[in-house]
């Protein structure tokens, strides 16, 4: 049935293939707050009409759209907080202008045709500010789900280290958590999801951007340091790591709601996180290791990697670089990894 299309629908260049009747049937475009386009092969350009007509849009995602070359008019989106373009390999332009002041998260992972200089021009006014005395180490927090060792449910505690302790079951991995006051507490890593859960990563002061490629980004940061100084380069690099953490946490959050459909999203986010974590170890950012491990290890829970991607190889989260089957991973942590840590029996040792 022929229908009249408004500008917000024409903004999607692939509308001929996407059954515009479904979009037109009673949907009021100004109320649209989220829009996700997955593997839309006919999509070549997202026009500025989309943002000027759908003024309530807060989230836009175009995922693995191989023909998409430009997203225009993002600077005109008044409420847009997240823009995700993962695996849109042909994207070359973000439409010119600066990122909206309200934009919080930008995912360009796998946008191989998008040059780092183009990304920088888009995000530089929202870049993270370097802090006095340098950039803080990355930290992952756990939220207690039950009253634990004198701390009530709902308490958010930072992970300070990961250690092996001897229990009746043998060597068992624990997280050490730091309360605001008093001694640190330890919780078994296997209790993720029952005793505690991973909190969303903290945001940076500015826009968090997942850059197109980890290796190319490292080269870009090296050049940025020569022009704008080490403090600026460290701040941008730190914000990029936080963005990858946010990407992974968002992928984990999708699993309970999307089931098997979340498998490729989780796999992509884990690959990028593995690359970022291992790059940090190669650059001797050892202080970040516990944060990465505490963030990534929950994917070993039932319902996540073991069920969605059972045959996927996993790179050691402790940073030694070894890849292995998931079934071997826990034993590798306990007995084989050269970076494993033990709790000293003598605390003064």
CORSUL-V956853 format. One record per helix or strand of 3 or more residues. SS is the DSSP state (hx for helix, st for strand). FROM is the first residue (numbers start at 1). TO is the last residue. If there is no record, write none. Layout:
# CORSUL-V956853
SS;FROM;TO  SS;FROM;TO
This chain:
# CORSUL-V956853
hx;7;10  hx;15;17  hx;20;24  hx;29;31  st;34;38  hx;49;53  st;59;63  hx;74;76  st;82;84  st;105;107  hx;116;126  st;141;144  st;156;167  st;170;178  st;185;188  hx;189;191  st;196;198  st;208;210  hx;214;228  hx;230;282  hx;286;300  hx;305;308  hx;326;336
